[in-house]
Amino acid sequence: MSSSLVFFFAASGFTQIASKPLNRKDRALFKAVQIGNTSGVRKQIRAGANLNAKGYAGMTPLHEAVSRGHRQVVELLIINKAAVNAKYQLGSYKGQTPLDRLMLTDSKKIAKVDKKIIATLLRKNGAKHGTLHGAVAGRDIEAIKLFLENNANVNAQNAFGLTPLDHVLPSALFKGKKIAGERPQEGRKNVLPILPKKQEKATDNKEEKAIDKTIIDLLRKHGGKTGEELKSAGN
């Protein structure tokens, strides 16, 4: 491996491979983004850092920010014209945009309210899904239809053997537990009328289940299977 292709991403604690070496300003930007340091991000923007610099597998600072739920950093990057539809170029994340990465990131790592706010911010600024996996995880029915119309592989498996269908089937079983276990963020104003907790949960679950059923039926109609089903069939 050529030493010119390797850089050390200090805060992450492991060696990553980039398409080309990052300069000092871009490395500092990635580090500030990773830890959610808005002051540090502003400093590197003023210093001329490349907001679309490509790190590991084509990852950009915006990919990094959304995957960690740093919504203030996400907003700062978007305001300064970071590319909202940049895609990973290699590896198991290949083709994923920041919106995909957000939706495919474990909900335990990002508060539900932050994920919704970031998703809204991305979409308002033209963000799209780059993969069928991401569109399904984001419950974006129109994007799913578009992928299928363009012959996307409905049974494409990621590095963990999961297909798009796997991202929607478990939700009916486990999503209620995740919602029940979350606590509202303090110090934030509610923009919607506050419903009793039981009523709010019932309303959310009913709507989510309806969306999930529509997506499941759509994927099944196009031959969608789960990773376990493919494995059982010898695929």
N, C-alpha and C positions, 0 to 999 in steps of 0.2 A: 504494500500500500504506500502510495506516494505521500511523503510528509506534508506536501503542499496542499493535500486534500483534507487534512485533519486539523481541527481546531478544538481547543478545550473550552467547553461552555461552563465557566467557573461555578455558577450557582447550581447547576444540575448534577455535578459530581461524576460525570462520565464523558467519554470521548464521543464526539459526533462527527459525521462525515458531511461536508457541504460541497456544493458544486464548485465553489472556489473559496479561497480564504476570506474571512470577514476582516475588515479593517478595525482599528481600535474603536472608532466611533460606533460602528455597527454592533460590535461585541458588547459595548457598554449599553447600547439601546436594548439589545436582547436581555441583558441581565436586569435592567431596570423594569422592563416589561414583565419578566418572569416573577419578580417579587412584588409587582404592583406599585412600584415607586413612581407616582405621577410627576413629582418634581424632577426625578432623574430622567424620565422620558422627555419632559419639556426641555431639559438641559441638552439632551442629545439631539433633539429636533433643531434647536437653535444652533447647535454646533454643526449641523449639516448631515446628520446620519441618514442613511437610506431607509425610509419607512417600509420599503418593499425588498429589503435585503433577504436573501435566501439562506436559511440555515439548514439544519438536518432535513434531508429528503425534499428540500424545497419549501420548508416551513418558513413563514414570514412572521414578523412581530405580531401581526393581527391574529394569526393562527394561535400563537402562544398566549396572547391576552385572553381570547375567548375560551380557550381550553382550561384556563385557570379562574375564569369568572371575574376577571378584573374589569368591571364595566366602566369605571372612570377612565381607565387606560384605553379601553376599546373606543370610547367616545373621543378621546384625545387623538388617537391615531386616525379615526375616520374624518374628524374635522380637518386634519392636516393632509387629507387626500391619500391615505393608505388604500391600496387596492383591495376592495371587499370581495372580489371573486378570484383572488390568486389561488392556485392549486398546488397541493403536494405533488411532487414529480416522481417520487420513488417509493418503494416499500408498501407496507400494508395500508398506508393512508393515501396512496396514489389517487389523484383526482379530487380529493376532498378540498372544499372551500372552507373559509372560516365558519360559515353557517353549518356546514356538515360537521365540522369538528366540534362545534358547540353542541349540536344535537346528539352526537355520538359519545360525548364525554359523560362518564358516570355521574348520575344526579347527586351522588353522595359528595362529589367534589365541588359542586356548584349549587348554591341555594336556588330553590325553584324560582323565587322572585327575581333573582339576578339573571337567571337563564332567560326568563320571559322578556325582561327589559333589554338584554343584549340582543336577543332574536329580533325584537321590534326595531331596535336601532339599526341592525344590519339590513333588515328588509326595507326599511324606509330609505336606505341609501343604496338600494339596488342589488343587494346580496341575493345570490341564487344558490341552489344546491348543485353540486358537481357530481354527485353519485346517487344511485337509487337507494343505497343504504341510508345515506343522510336524509333523503327526502322522506323515507318511511319513518325514521327515528323522529323527524320533525313534524310528522303527521300532515305533510303538505300534499293533499290529494291531487291538486292540479299538476304539481311537479312530478308526482308518481305517474300520472297518466301520460305526461309528456315523455318521460323516460321509456315507458313501455311502448308508446307509439313509435319511438325511435329505436326499438329493438334492443333495449338494454337487457343484459343477462339477469333475468328474474331470480336465478339461483346462484348468482355470484357469491362466493364465500370469502369472508375476510380471514385475517391471520388466525382467528380463533374458531374458524369453521362455521361461523354464523352467516346465514343468508338474510336478505331483507326481511323476509317473513318472521325471522326470529326476533326482530326489533319491535314487533307489534304484538305477537302472541302472548308474551309473558305479562304485558301491561295489565290485562284484565285480572290477573291473579295477584300481582304484587303492588300495583300503583297505589291502591288504597292505603296500604301500610306505610308507604313513603310519605303520602300526604299527611296521614295522621301523625307521623313522627316529626314533622317539621314545625318550627316555631316561627311566628311572624317576626320580621325584622323591626326593631325598635327605631323610633325617630323618623319614620317614613310615613307620609300622608297617604291615606287611602283615597283613590280616585273613584271608587265604586261604593255603593251602599253596602254597609256591613250586614251580612246575613248571619243568622245563628249558625254555629259551627256545623251542626248536623245537617241543616238545610243546604249550606254551602257545599259540603262534601257530597251530599246526594246529588245536587245539581251538576257538579263537576263530573262525578263518576258517570252519570247518565249520558252526558254529552260526549265524554271521552270514549265510552264504550260504543256509542253509535258511530263515531269516527273510526275507531279501531275495526269495527265489523265491516265498514265500507272498504277499508284498506285491505283487510284480510280477504274479503270476497274478490276484490280487484286482482290481488296477487295470485290467488288460487285460480281465478279464471284464466290467467296467463301461464299456468303451470307452476306456480310458486310452491316451493317445499321448504321445510325447515332443514337445518344442517343435519339433525338426527335422522330425518326421513331420507335424505340423500345417502347418508351413511348406511342406513338399513338396506337401501336399494343397491348398495355396492358402488355408488358414484363417488 
